[in-house]
Amino acid sequence: MVPLETLLPHEQVEEHRVDNLEKMTLRWRAYTKPLLVDGKTGTILDGHHRTKVAERMELLCLPCVLVDYLEDDRVTLAVWPNSGYDSLEKEEVIQAALSGELFPPKTSRHLLSDHLPPISIPLSRLSQPAMGD
């Protein structure tokens, strides 16, 4: 569990996707997939829309898988088709998060070779502080 305020986006979100995901999250009353986050900087690698839903719901923490983004070869970076980018470097993703100069929605695509497990963390738990985990 990671405090919401420590998570840094590196790209913008599409509000209609946030709207749809918020409806699904309320229906499930839980988060069913952890975010993928750089443990050193708090940069969100996968989970921008889930983070925006959490902000709307005023949740305090989110389930995250923390990785050493720059060093971990299991985390691969690609760009989405039609993103306007031919390629990106991991350092550019970190710089965007730290500077607040975000990429457009659906620019970067992060994959973890060890697939993230399905989870079910109730919204009631995410309304509590991250401490104690």
The first five atom37 places (N, CA, C, CB, O) and aatype in JSON, in Angstrom:
{
  "aatype": [12, 19, 14, 10, 6, 16, 10, 10, 14, 8, 6, 5, 19, 6, 6, 8, 1, 19, 3, 2, 10, 6, 11, 12, 16, 10, 1, 17, 1, 0, 18, 16, 11, 14, 10, 10, 19, 3, 7, 11, 16, 7, 16, 9, 10, 3, 7, 8, 8, 1, 16, 11, 19, 0, 6, 1, 12, 6, 10, 10, 4, 10, 14, 4, 19, 10, 19, 3, 18, 10, 6, 3, 3, 1, 19, 16, 10, 0, 19, 17, 14, 2, 15, 7, 18, 3, 15, 10, 6, 11, 6, 6, 19, 9, 5, 0, 0, 10, 15, 7, 6, 10, 13, 14, 14, 11, 16, 15, 1, 8, 10, 10, 15, 3, 8, 10, 14, 14, 9, 15, 9, 14, 10, 15, 1, 10, 15, 5, 14, 0, 12, 7, 3],
  "atom_mask": [
    [1, 1, 1, 1, 1],
    [1, 1, 1, 1, 1],
    [1, 1, 1, 1, 1],
    [1, 1, 1, 1, 1],
    [1, 1, 1, 1, 1],
    [1, 1, 1, 1, 1],
    [1, 1, 1, 1, 1],
    [1, 1, 1, 1, 1],
    [1, 1, 1, 1, 1],
    [1, 1, 1, 1, 1],
    [1, 1, 1, 1, 1],
    [1, 1, 1, 1, 1],
    [1, 1, 1, 1, 1],
    [1, 1, 1, 1, 1],
    [1, 1, 1, 1, 1],
    [1, 1, 1, 1, 1],
    [1, 1, 1, 1, 1],
    [1, 1, 1, 1, 1],
    [1, 1, 1, 1, 1],
    [1, 1, 1, 1, 1],
    [1, 1, 1, 1, 1],
    [1, 1, 1, 1, 1],
    [1, 1, 1, 1, 1],
    [1, 1, 1, 1, 1],
    [1, 1, 1, 1, 1],
    [1, 1, 1, 1, 1],
    [1, 1, 1, 1, 1],
    [1, 1, 1, 1, 1],
    [1, 1, 1, 1, 1],
    [1, 1, 1, 1, 1],
    [1, 1, 1, 1, 1],
    [1, 1, 1, 1, 1],
    [1, 1, 1, 1, 1],
    [1, 1, 1, 1, 1],
    [1, 1, 1, 1, 1],
    [1, 1, 1, 1, 1],
    [1, 1, 1, 1, 1],
    [1, 1, 1, 1, 1],
    [1, 1, 1, 0, 1],
    [1, 1, 1, 1, 1],
    [1, 1, 1, 1, 1],
    [1, 1, 1, 0, 1],
    [1, 1, 1, 1, 1],
    [1, 1, 1, 1, 1],
    [1, 1, 1, 1, 1],
    [1, 1, 1, 1, 1],
    [1, 1, 1, 0, 1],
    [1, 1, 1, 1, 1],
    [1, 1, 1, 1, 1],
    [1, 1, 1, 1, 1],
    [1, 1, 1, 1, 1],
    [1, 1, 1, 1, 1],
    [1, 1, 1, 1, 1],
    [1, 1, 1, 1, 1],
    [1, 1, 1, 1, 1],
    [1, 1, 1, 1, 1],
    [1, 1, 1, 1, 1],
    [1, 1, 1, 1, 1],
    [1, 1, 1, 1, 1],
    [1, 1, 1, 1, 1],
    [1, 1, 1, 1, 1],
    [1, 1, 1, 1, 1],
    [1, 1, 1, 1, 1],
    [1, 1, 1, 1, 1],
    [1, 1, 1, 1, 1],
    [1, 1, 1, 1, 1],
    [1, 1, 1, 1, 1],
    [1, 1, 1, 1, 1],
    [1, 1, 1, 1, 1],
    [1, 1, 1, 1, 1],
    [1, 1, 1, 1, 1],
    [1, 1, 1, 1, 1],
    [1, 1, 1, 1, 1],
    [1, 1, 1, 1, 1],
    [1, 1, 1, 1, 1],
    [1, 1, 1, 1, 1],
    [1, 1, 1, 1, 1],
    [1, 1, 1, 1, 1],
    [1, 1, 1, 1, 1],
    [1, 1, 1, 1, 1],
    [1, 1, 1, 1, 1],
    [1, 1, 1, 1, 1],
    [1, 1, 1, 1, 1],
    [1, 1, 1, 0, 1],
    [1, 1, 1, 1, 1],
    [1, 1, 1, 1, 1],
    [1, 1, 1, 1, 1],
    [1, 1, 1, 1, 1],
    [1, 1, 1, 1, 1],
    [1, 1, 1, 1, 1],
    [1, 1, 1, 1, 1],
    [1, 1, 1, 1, 1],
    [1, 1, 1, 1, 1],
    [1, 1, 1, 1, 1],
    [1, 1, 1, 1, 1],
    [1, 1, 1, 1, 1],
    [1, 1, 1, 1, 1],
    [1, 1, 1, 1, 1],
    [1, 1, 1, 1, 1],
    [1, 1, 1, 0, 1],
    [1, 1, 1, 1, 1],
    [1, 1, 1, 1, 1],
    [1, 1, 1, 1, 1],
    [1, 1, 1, 1, 1],
    [1, 1, 1, 1, 1],
    [1, 1, 1, 1, 1],
    [1, 1, 1, 1, 1],
    [1, 1, 1, 1, 1],
    [1, 1, 1, 1, 1],
    [1, 1, 1, 1, 1],
    [1, 1, 1, 1, 1],
    [1, 1, 1, 1, 1],
    [1, 1, 1, 1, 1],
    [1, 1, 1, 1, 1],
    [1, 1, 1, 1, 1],
    [1, 1, 1, 1, 1],
    [1, 1, 1, 1, 1],
    [1, 1, 1, 1, 1],
    [1, 1, 1, 1, 1],
    [1, 1, 1, 1, 1],
    [1, 1, 1, 1, 1],
    [1, 1, 1, 1, 1],
    [1, 1, 1, 1, 1],
    [1, 1, 1, 1, 1],
    [1, 1, 1, 1, 1],
    [1, 1, 1, 1, 1],
    [1, 1, 1, 1, 1],
    [1, 1, 1, 1, 1],
    [1, 1, 1, 1, 1],
    [1, 1, 1, 1, 1],
    [1, 1, 1, 1, 1],
    [1, 1, 1, 0, 1],
    [1, 1, 1, 1, 1]
  ],
  "atom_positions": [
    [[0.84, -1.18, 0.0], [0.0, 0.0, 0.0], [0.89, 1.24, 0.0], [-0.96, -0.01, 1.22], [1.8, 1.37, 0.82]],
    [[0.62, 2.13, -0.9], [1.43, 3.34, -1.05], [0.52, 4.56, -0.9], [2.17, 3.36, -2.44], [-0.55, 4.6, -1.51]],
    [[0.94, 5.56, -0.09], [0.14, 6.77, 0.05], [-0.08, 7.45, -1.3], [0.81, 7.74, 1.03], [0.85, 7.6, -2.09]],
    [[-1.3, 7.85, -1.55], [-1.67, 8.44, -2.84], [-0.82, 9.67, -3.15], [-3.14, 8.81, -2.85], [-0.43, 9.88, -4.3]],
    [[-0.53, 10.48, -2.13], [0.17, 11.74, -2.39], [1.63, 11.55, -2.8], [0.11, 12.62, -1.17], [2.27, 12.5, -3.25]],
    [[2.16, 10.33, -2.67], [3.56, 10.1, -3.06], [3.69, 9.65, -4.51], [4.19, 9.06, -2.14], [4.81, 9.51, -5.02]],
    [[2.56, 9.41, -5.18], [2.6, 8.91, -6.56], [2.67, 10.06, -7.55], [1.36, 8.04, -6.85], [1.91, 11.03, -7.46]],
    [[3.61, 9.95, -8.52], [3.82, 11.0, -9.51], [3.46, 10.52, -10.91], [5.27, 11.49, -9.48], [4.03, 9.54, -11.39]],
    [[2.51, 11.18, -11.56], [2.2, 10.81, -12.94], [3.3, 11.27, -13.89], [0.85, 11.41, -13.37], [4.01, 12.23, -13.6]],
    [[3.44, 10.59, -15.04], [4.35, 11.06, -16.08], [3.59, 11.34, -17.38], [5.47, 10.04, -16.33], [4.16, 11.85, -18.34]],
    [[2.3, 10.99, -17.39], [1.49, 11.33, -18.56], [0.08, 11.7, -18.13], [1.45, 10.16, -19.55], [-0.38, 11.34, -17.05]],
    [[-0.6, 12.43, -19.0], [-1.95, 12.89, -18.74], [-2.92, 11.72, -18.9], [-2.33, 14.05, -19.68], [-2.56, 10.66, -19.41]],
    [[-4.15, 11.94, -18.46], [-5.2, 10.92, -18.6], [-6.29, 11.43, -19.51], [-5.79, 10.54, -17.22], [-6.41, 12.63, -19.76]],
    [[-7.09, 10.51, -20.0], [-8.28, 10.85, -20.78], [-9.46, 10.75, -19.83], [-8.45, 9.9, -22.04], [-9.74, 9.68, -19.28]],
    [[-10.17, 11.86, -19.64], [-11.23, 11.93, -18.64], [-12.33, 10.89, -18.88], [-11.84, 13.32, -18.62], [-12.88, 10.35, -17.92]],
    [[-12.66, 10.61, -20.14], [-13.71, 9.61, -20.39], [-13.29, 8.23, -19.9], [-14.05, 9.56, -21.89], [-14.13, 7.44, -19.46]],
    [[-11.99, 7.93, -19.98], [-11.51, 6.64, -19.45], [-11.59, 6.62, -17.93], [-10.05, 6.39, -19.91], [-11.91, 5.59, -17.33]],
    [[-11.31, 7.76, -17.31], [-11.41, 7.85, -15.85], [-12.87, 7.67, -15.44], [-10.86, 9.22, -15.34], [-13.16, 6.97, -14.47]],
    [[-13.79, 8.31, -16.16], [-15.22, 8.18, -15.86], [-15.65, 6.71, -15.9], [-16.06, 9.01, -16.86], [-16.31, 6.23, -14.98]],
    [[-15.27, 6.01, -16.96], [-15.66, 4.6, -17.12], [-15.04, 3.73, -16.03], [-15.24, 4.09, -18.5], [-15.71, 2.86, -15.47]],
    [[-13.76, 3.97, -15.74], [-13.08, 3.17, -14.72], [-13.65, 3.45, -13.33], [-11.57, 3.46, -14.74], [-13.73, 2.55, -12.5]],
    [[-14.04, 4.69, -13.09], [-14.64, 5.02, -11.8], [-15.94, 4.24, -11.61], [-14.9, 6.55, -11.68], [-16.2, 3.71, -10.53]],
    [[-16.76, 4.17, -12.65], [-18.02, 3.41, -12.58], [-17.75, 1.94, -12.28], [-18.81, 3.55, -13.89], [-18.42, 1.33, -11.44]],
    [[-16.75, 1.37, -12.96], [-16.41, -0.04, -12.73], [-15.87, -0.26, -11.32], [-15.37, -0.51, -13.77], [-16.22, -1.24, -10.66]],
    [[-15.03, 0.66, -10.86], [-14.44, 0.53, -9.52], [-15.53, 0.6, -8.46], [-13.39, 1.65, -9.29], [-15.49, -0.15, -7.48]],
    [[-16.49, 1.49, -8.64], [-17.61, 1.57, -7.69], [-18.45, 0.29, -7.72], [-18.5, 2.78, -8.01], [-18.93, -0.17, -6.68]],
    [[-18.63, -0.27, -8.9], [-19.39, -1.52, -9.02], [-18.66, -2.66, -8.3], [-19.6, -1.87, -10.51], [-19.29, -3.45, -7.59]],
    [[-17.34, -2.74, -8.49], [-16.55, -3.79, -7.85], [-16.33, -3.52, -6.37], [-15.21, -3.94, -8.55], [-16.09, -4.45, -5.59]],
    [[-16.41, -2.23, -5.98], [-16.09, -1.79, -4.62], [-14.68, -2.19, -4.2], [-17.1, -2.37, -3.63], [-14.41, -2.43, -3.03]],
    [[-13.78, -2.27, -5.21], [-12.41, -2.71, -4.94], [-11.51, -2.32, -6.11], [-12.36, -4.24, -4.7], [-11.97, -2.02, -7.21]],
    [[-10.22, -2.34, -5.83], [-9.21, -2.25, -6.89], [-8.8, -3.67, -7.22], [-7.97, -1.37, -6.45], [-8.52, -4.47, -6.33]],
    [[-8.77, -3.99, -8.52], [-8.51, -5.37, -8.94], [-7.16, -5.55, -9.62], [-9.6, -5.82, -9.87], [-6.82, -6.66, -10.04]],
    [[-6.4, -4.46, -9.73], [-5.08, -4.55, -10.34], [-4.17, -3.53, -9.65], [-5.14, -4.28, -11.89], [-4.54, -2.37, -9.49]],
    [[-2.98, -3.97, -9.22], [-2.06, -3.02, -8.6], [-1.44, -2.08, -9.63], [-0.96, -3.76, -7.84], [-1.37, -2.41, -10.82]],
    [[-1.0, -0.92, -9.17], [-0.25, -0.01, -10.03], [1.18, -0.51, -10.12], [-0.3, 1.45, -9.48], [1.67, -1.2, -9.22]],
    [[1.85, -0.15, -11.2], [3.28, -0.41, -11.35], [3.98, 0.93, -11.14], [3.63, -1.04, -12.77], [3.72, 1.89, -11.86]],
    [[4.88, 0.99, -10.15], [5.46, 2.26, -9.71], [6.97, 2.1, -9.48], [4.77, 2.76, -8.41], [7.44, 1.08, -8.98]],
    [[7.71, 3.15, -9.87], [9.15, 3.19, -9.56], [9.3, 3.47, -8.07], [9.9, 4.29, -10.42], [8.83, 4.49, -7.57]],
    [[9.94, 2.55, -7.37], [10.08, 2.66, -5.92], [10.95, 3.81, -5.47], [0.0, 0.0, 0.0], [10.79, 4.29, -4.35]],
    [[11.86, 4.28, -6.3], [12.77, 5.36, -5.9], [12.13, 6.73, -6.01], [14.04, 5.33, -6.74], [12.34, 7.58, -5.15]],
    [[11.34, 6.96, -7.07], [10.8, 8.3, -7.32], [9.29, 8.4, -7.13], [11.14, 8.72, -8.71], [8.75, 9.5, -7.03]],
    [[8.6, 7.26, -7.08], [7.15, 7.29, -7.0], [6.47, 7.49, -8.35], [0.0, 0.0, 0.0], [5.27, 7.72, -8.42]],
    [[7.25, 7.41, -9.43], [6.7, 7.6, -10.77], [5.75, 6.45, -11.11], [7.83, 7.69, -11.82], [6.12, 5.27, -11.02]],
    [[4.53, 6.81, -11.49], [3.55, 5.82, -11.93], [3.94, 5.34, -13.32], [2.11, 6.41, -11.92], [4.04, 6.15, -14.25]],
    [[4.16, 4.05, -13.47], [4.5, 3.48, -14.77], [3.24, 2.95, -15.45], [5.55, 2.35, -14.62], [3.05, 3.14, -16.65]],
    [[2.39, 2.31, -14.69], [1.11, 1.8, -15.19], [0.08, 2.03, -14.11], [1.2, 0.28, -15.61], [0.21, 1.52, -12.99]],
    [[-0.97, 2.8, -14.44], [-2.02, 3.04, -13.45], [-2.44, 4.49, -13.31], [0.0, 0.0, 0.0], [-3.01, 4.87, -12.29]],
    [[-2.18, 5.31, -14.33], [-2.55, 6.72, -14.25], [-4.07, 6.91, -14.07], [-2.09, 7.45, -15.52], [-4.5, 7.73, -13.26]],
    [[-4.86, 6.17, -14.82], [-6.31, 6.33, -14.73], [-6.82, 5.83, -13.37], [-7.01, 5.56, -15.88], [-7.72, 6.43, -12.79]],
    [[-6.25, 4.73, -12.86], [-6.63, 4.22, -11.54], [-6.28, 5.23, -10.44], [-5.92, 2.89, -11.25], [-7.01, 5.37, -9.46]],
    [[-5.16, 5.94, -10.63], [-4.77, 6.97, -9.66], [-5.75, 8.12, -9.68], [-3.35, 7.47, -9.96], [-6.12, 8.64, -8.63]],
    [[-6.18, 8.54, -10.85], [-7.14, 9.64, -10.98], [-8.48, 9.25, -10.35], [-7.35, 10.02, -12.47], [-9.13, 10.08, -9.71]],
    [[-8.9, 7.99, -10.52], [-10.12, 7.51, -9.87], [-9.95, 7.62, -8.35], [-10.44, 6.04, -10.29], [-10.87, 8.07, -7.66]],
    [[-8.81, 7.22, -7.84], [-8.55, 7.27, -6.39], [-8.62, 8.71, -5.88], [-7.17, 6.67, -6.07], [-9.14, 8.95, -4.8]],
    [[-8.1, 9.66, -6.66], [-8.18, 11.06, -6.26], [-9.64, 11.52, -6.19], [-7.39, 11.94, -7.25], [-10.03, 12.2, -5.24]],
    [[-10.43, 11.14, -7.18], [-11.85, 11.51, -7.18], [-12.57, 10.94, -5.97], [-12.53, 11.02, -8.47], [-13.43, 11.6, -5.38]],
    [[-12.21, 9.71, -5.59], [-12.87, 9.04, -4.47], [-12.27, 9.42, -3.13], [-12.8, 7.54, -4.65], [-12.73, 8.97, -2.08]],
    [[-11.23, 10.25, -3.17], [-10.52, 10.69, -1.96], [-9.95, 9.51, -1.16], [-11.45, 11.52, -1.08], [-9.98, 9.51, 0.07]],
    [[-9.44, 8.52, -1.89], [-8.77, 7.4, -1.24], [-7.41, 7.88, -0.72], [-8.59, 6.2, -2.22], [-6.87, 8.87, -1.2]],
    [[-6.87, 7.18, 0.26], [-5.6, 7.6, 0.87], [-4.4, 6.81, 0.38], [-5.7, 7.47, 2.36], [-3.27, 7.29, 0.45]],
    [[-4.64, 5.59, -0.11], [-3.51, 4.77, -0.57], [-3.98, 3.86, -1.7], [-2.91, 3.94, 0.6], [-5.18, 3.68, -1.92]],
    [[-3.01, 3.3, -2.4], [-3.31, 2.39, -3.5], [-2.37, 1.19, -3.46], [-3.2, 3.12, -4.86], [-1.23, 1.32, -3.01]],
    [[-2.85, 0.03, -3.93], [-1.97, -1.14, -4.01], [-0.99, -0.96, -5.17], [-2.79, -2.45, -4.18], [-1.4, -0.68, -6.3]],
    [[0.29, -1.12, -4.88], [1.32, -0.9, -5.9], [2.35, -2.02, -5.87], [2.01, 0.47, -5.68], [2.65, -2.59, -4.81]],
    [[2.88, -2.33, -7.04], [4.07, -3.16, -7.15], [5.22, -2.19, -7.43], [3.94, -4.27, -8.28], [5.23, -1.5, -8.45]],
    [[6.17, -2.15, -6.49], [7.3, -1.23, -6.61], [8.47, -1.92, -7.31], [7.74, -0.7, -5.23], [8.82, -3.05, -6.97]],
    [[9.06, -1.23, -8.27], [10.2, -1.77, -9.01], [11.32, -0.73, -9.04], [9.79, -2.17, -10.45], [11.09, 0.45, -8.82]],
    [[12.52, -1.2, -9.3], [13.66, -0.31, -9.55], [13.67, -0.07, -11.06], [15.04, -0.92, -9.03], [14.35, -0.77, -11.81]],
    [[12.91, 0.92, -11.48], [12.6, 1.13, -12.89], [13.84, 1.21, -13.79], [11.81, 2.39, -13.04], [13.9, 0.54, -14.82]],
    [[14.82, 2.01, -13.41], [15.98, 2.21, -14.28], [16.88, 0.99, -14.33], [16.78, 3.41, -13.81], [17.61, 0.8, -15.31]],
    [[16.84, 0.15, -13.3], [17.75, -0.99, -13.23], [17.1, -2.33, -13.56], [18.34, -1.07, -11.86], [17.79, -3.28, -13.92]],
    [[15.78, -2.41, -13.44], [15.08, -3.69, -13.57], [14.75, -3.98, -15.04], [13.78, -3.69, -12.72], [13.92, -3.3, -15.65]],
    [[15.41, -4.98, -15.59], [15.2, -5.34, -17.0], [13.86, -6.02, -17.24], [16.32, -6.26, -17.46], [13.45, -6.19, -18.39]],
    [[13.16, -6.41, -16.16], [11.84, -7.02, -16.34], [10.79, -5.99, -16.76], [11.41, -7.7, -15.05], [9.74, -6.35, -17.29]],
    [[11.08, -4.71, -16.52], [10.17, -3.64, -16.89], [10.6, -3.09, -18.24], [10.13, -2.51, -15.81], [11.67, -2.5, -18.36]],
    [[9.77, -3.29, -19.25], [10.11, -2.8, -20.58], [9.22, -1.6, -20.93], [9.95, -3.92, -21.64], [8.08, -1.5, -20.49]],
    [[9.78, -0.72, -21.71], [9.11, 0.51, -22.12], [8.95, 0.51, -23.63], [9.9, 1.75, -21.66], [9.91, 0.31, -24.38]],
    [[7.73, 0.73, -24.07], [7.42, 0.89, -25.49], [6.54, 2.13, -25.62], [6.71, -0.39, -26.09], [6.16, 2.74, -24.61]],
    [[6.22, 2.51, -26.84], [5.28, 3.6, -27.04], [4.04, 3.04, -27.72], [5.91, 4.75, -27.89], [4.11, 2.1, -28.5]],
    [[2.89, 3.64, -27.4], [1.64, 3.22, -28.01], [1.62, 3.65, -29.47], [0.43, 3.8, -27.25], [2.16, 4.7, -29.81]],
    [[1.01, 2.85, -30.33], [0.85, 3.27, -31.73], [0.11, 4.62, -31.78], [0.08, 2.19, -32.56], [-0.78, 4.88, -30.97]],
    [[0.47, 5.44, -32.73], [-0.15, 6.76, -32.92], [0.06, 7.71, -31.76], [-1.63, 6.58, -33.16], [-0.7, 8.67, -31.59]],
    [[1.09, 7.46, -30.95], [1.37, 8.35, -29.82], [2.12, 9.6, -30.27], [2.18, 7.62, -28.75], [2.19, 10.59, -29.54]],
    [[2.67, 9.55, -31.48], [3.49, 10.67, -31.95], [4.96, 10.52, -31.6], [0.0, 0.0, 0.0], [5.77, 11.37, -31.95]],
    [[5.29, 9.44, -30.9], [6.69, 9.18, -30.52], [7.15, 7.89, -31.19], [6.84, 9.08, -28.97], [6.4, 6.92, -31.29]],
    [[8.4, 7.89, -31.64], [9.0, 6.67, -32.18], [9.51, 5.78, -31.05], [10.15, 7.0, -33.16], [9.44, 4.55, -31.12]],
    [[10.03, 6.43, -30.01], [10.56, 5.69, -28.87], [10.69, 6.65, -27.69], [11.93, 5.03, -29.21], [10.62, 7.87, -27.85]],
    [[10.89, 6.08, -26.52], [11.14, 6.83, -25.3], [12.21, 6.1, -24.51], [9.84, 7.01, -24.45], [12.37, 4.89, -24.64]],
    [[12.93, 6.83, -23.7], [13.89, 6.25, -22.78], [13.3, 6.31, -21.37], [15.27, 7.0, -22.85], [12.51, 7.21, -21.05]],
    [[13.68, 5.36, -20.54], [13.18, 5.35, -19.16], [13.5, 6.66, -18.43], [13.79, 4.17, -18.39], [12.69, 7.14, -17.65]],
    [[14.66, 7.22, -18.69], [15.05, 8.47, -18.04], [14.09, 9.61, -18.39], [16.48, 8.85, -18.43], [13.84, 10.49, -17.57]],
    [[13.56, 9.59, -19.62], [12.6, 10.63, -20.04], [11.29, 10.51, -19.27], [12.33, 10.53, -21.55], [10.66, 11.51, -18.95]],
    [[10.9, 9.28, -18.97], [9.68, 9.05, -18.2], [9.85, 9.61, -16.78], [9.33, 7.53, -18.15], [8.97, 10.31, -16.28]],
    [[10.98, 9.3, -16.15], [11.26, 9.8, -14.8], [11.31, 11.33, -14.81], [12.59, 9.22, -14.27], [10.76, 11.98, -13.92]],
    [[11.98, 11.9, -15.81], [12.1, 13.37, -15.9], [10.73, 14.03, -16.04], [13.0, 13.77, -17.08], [10.48, 15.07, -15.44]],
    [[9.84, 13.44, -16.82], [8.49, 13.99, -16.99], [7.75, 14.0, -15.66], [7.69, 13.18, -18.05], [7.08, 14.97, -15.32]],
    [[7.88, 12.92, -14.9], [7.21, 12.83, -13.6], [7.76, 13.86, -12.62], [7.35, 11.42, -13.01], [7.0, 14.55, -11.95]],
    [[9.08, 13.96, -12.55], [9.71, 14.86, -11.58], [9.5, 16.33, -11.94], [11.19, 14.56, -11.48], [9.41, 17.18, -11.06]],
    [[9.42, 16.63, -13.24], [9.28, 18.02, -13.69], [7.81, 18.46, -13.75], [9.91, 18.19, -15.06], [7.52, 19.66, -13.72]],
    [[6.91, 17.49, -13.83], [5.5, 17.83, -13.99], [5.11, 18.15, -15.42], [0.0, 0.0, 0.0], [3.97, 18.5, -15.69]],
    [[6.06, 18.03, -16.35], [5.77, 18.25, -17.77], [5.36, 16.9, -18.36], [7.02, 18.85, -18.54], [6.19, 16.13, -18.86]],
    [[4.06, 16.63, -18.3], [3.54, 15.3, -18.6], [3.4, 15.05, -20.09], [2.22, 15.11, -17.92], [3.1, 15.95, -20.87]],
    [[3.61, 13.79, -20.46], [3.36, 13.34, -21.83], [1.86, 13.3, -22.07], [4.0, 11.94, -22.09], [1.09, 13.25, -21.11]],
    [[1.43, 13.33, -23.33], [0.01, 13.15, -23.62], [-0.47, 11.76, -23.18], [-0.26, 13.35, -25.14], [0.34, 10.86, -22.97]],
    [[-1.8, 11.6, -23.05], [-2.34, 10.27, -22.66], [-1.89, 9.18, -23.64], [-3.88, 10.32, -22.6], [-1.73, 9.41, -24.84]],
    [[-1.71, 7.99, -23.09], [-1.37, 6.81, -23.89], [-0.14, 7.04, -24.78], [-2.55, 6.41, -24.76], [-0.15, 6.74, -25.97]],
    [[0.92, 7.6, -24.15], [2.2, 7.74, -24.85], [3.08, 6.53, -24.55], [2.91, 9.06, -24.43], [3.51, 5.82, -25.46]],
    [[3.35, 6.31, -23.27], [4.23, 5.21, -22.89], [3.42, 3.96, -22.58], [5.09, 5.59, -21.67], [2.27, 4.03, -22.15]],
    [[4.06, 2.82, -22.81], [3.43, 1.53, -22.48], [4.47, 0.71, -21.72], [2.94, 0.77, -23.78], [5.51, 0.35, -22.27]],
    [[4.17, 0.43, -20.46], [5.09, -0.34, -19.62], [4.59, -1.76, -19.44], [5.28, 0.34, -18.26], [3.41, -1.99, -19.18]],
    [[5.5, -2.69, -19.59], [5.18, -4.09, -19.4], [6.14, -4.69, -18.38], [5.24, -4.87, -20.74], [7.33, -4.37, -18.36]],
    [[5.61, -5.56, -17.56], [6.42, -6.26, -16.57], [6.43, -7.72, -16.96], [5.87, -6.05, -15.11], [5.37, -8.33, -17.12]],
    [[7.62, -8.3, -17.1], [7.7, -9.7, -17.55], [7.02, -10.64, -16.56], [9.16, -10.11, -17.76], [6.43, -11.64, -16.96]],
    [[7.11, -10.33, -15.27], [6.34, -11.08, -14.26], [4.98, -10.41, -14.2], [7.08, -11.1, -12.83], [4.85, -9.31, -13.66]],
    [[3.97, -11.05, -14.73], [2.66, -10.42, -14.81], [2.14, -10.07, -13.42], [1.66, -11.33, -15.54], [2.34, -10.82, -12.46]],
    [[1.47, -8.94, -13.33], [0.91, -8.51, -12.06], [-0.27, -9.41, -11.7], [0.47, -7.03, -12.12], [-1.1, -9.72, -12.54]],
    [[-0.32, -9.81, -10.45], [-1.4, -10.72, -10.03], [-2.73, -9.99, -9.93], [-1.05, -11.37, -8.68], [-2.75, -8.79, -9.62]],
    [[-3.84, -10.67, -10.19], [-5.14, -10.05, -9.91], [-5.29, -9.91, -8.4], [-6.31, -10.89, -10.52], [-4.87, -10.78, -7.64]],
    [[-5.9, -8.83, -7.97], [-6.09, -8.57, -6.55], [-7.54, -8.14, -6.33], [-5.09, -7.48, -6.03], [-8.29, -7.95, -7.29]],
    [[-7.91, -8.01, -5.1], [-9.2, -7.4, -4.75], [-9.03, -6.7, -3.41], [-10.36, -8.48, -4.69], [-9.2, -7.3, -2.35]],
    [[-8.68, -5.42, -3.49], [-8.48, -4.61, -2.29], [-9.7, -3.71, -2.13], [-7.14, -3.77, -2.38], [-9.92, -2.83, -2.97]],
    [[-10.5, -3.91, -1.09], [-11.73, -3.13, -0.92], [-11.46, -1.63, -0.82], [-12.48, -3.61, 0.32], [-10.45, -1.2, -0.27]],
    [[-12.39, -0.85, -1.35], [-12.29, 0.6, -1.26], [-12.23, 1.05, 0.2], [-13.47, 1.28, -1.97], [-11.58, 2.05, 0.51]],
    [[-12.9, 0.31, 1.08], [-12.86, 0.68, 2.5], [-11.44, 0.62, 3.04], [-13.78, -0.25, 3.32], [-11.07, 1.44, 3.89]],
    [[-10.63, -0.33, 2.57], [-9.22, -0.41, 3.01], [-8.42, 0.75, 2.43], [-8.58, -1.77, 2.58], [-7.54, 1.3, 3.1]],
    [[-8.71, 1.12, 1.19], [-7.96, 2.19, 0.53], [-8.32, 3.56, 1.05], [-8.19, 2.13, -0.97], [-7.66, 4.55, 0.74]],
    [[-9.39, 3.63, 1.85], [-9.78, 4.87, 2.49], [-9.01, 5.09, 3.8], [-11.28, 4.87, 2.76], [-9.15, 6.13, 4.45]],
    [[-8.21, 4.09, 4.17], [-7.39, 4.16, 5.38], [-5.96, 4.52, 5.0], [-7.44, 2.81, 6.16], [-5.55, 4.3, 3.86]],
    [[-5.17, 5.05, 5.94], [-3.77, 5.32, 5.64], [-3.01, 4.06, 5.25], [-3.1, 5.97, 6.84], [-3.42, 2.94, 5.58]],
    [[-1.9, 4.24, 4.54], [-1.1, 3.12, 4.04], [-0.37, 2.38, 5.16], [-0.1, 3.61, 3.01], [-0.02, 1.21, 4.99]],
    [[-0.13, 3.03, 6.3], [0.66, 2.44, 7.37], [0.08, 1.11, 7.85], [0.77, 3.4, 8.52], [-1.13, 0.87, 7.76]],
    [[0.94, 0.27, 8.37], [0.5, -0.99, 8.94], [0.55, -2.16, 7.99], [0.0, 0.0, 0.0], [0.19, -3.27, 8.37]],
    [[1.0, -1.93, 6.73], [1.1, -3.03, 5.79], [2.52, -3.49, 5.63], [0.53, -2.63, 4.45], [2.79, -4.41, 4.86]]
  ]
}
